[in-house]
Amino acid sequence: MFSDEYLQQLKLLHSNPKKKKGFGGKIKELGNFETYLTKWQPITMLDYGCGKGAILSHLQNKYPNIKIEGYDPAVVMFDKISRQNYECIFSNDVLEHIEPDHIHTVLKHINELSTKYLWLRIDTVPARKVLPDGRNAHLIIENIDWWTNLINRHINGNIVFSGQNDKLRIDFAIEKP
């Protein structure tokens, strides 16, 4: 799902003491996600690409009845997935960071992990952050049509909501049959 070289770049970025708030270190506005979370009421949820876990902790505290776990291969405390599946997969500002050669595999993985619901938020503009090797942290910069087509190819579900907010992030709420 990622190259060893890229994983090392991410680990360096996550371990940078000057970037304590970067890559999952702060709580971000979540758009319509909590409306869907309330509607869906999953029992289990995975924050896929949780970074340092700030949003994960926020959601765990706010929704104690949902067993919420985190996954991020570049952060030691989140580098393993403990279950074979989750009712809901939440992925916030992650997919644009995936290496283009691996995006298909990652989306298939997310699809396999989810049994009922997915929330995907994807940024469509270059990041303010750069990787240690100098590349922009957003490796995939594409529009809503491109992402919609890719998601429809790899996720077995119905997009019940999609929209692009003023910060040029796309939100997708997906329900599986």
Summary of the structure (lengths in Angstrom):
residues: 177
radius of gyration: 15.1
end to end distance: 25.8
largest distance: 44.3
contacts: 531
relative contact order: 0.17
helix: 36%
strand: 24%
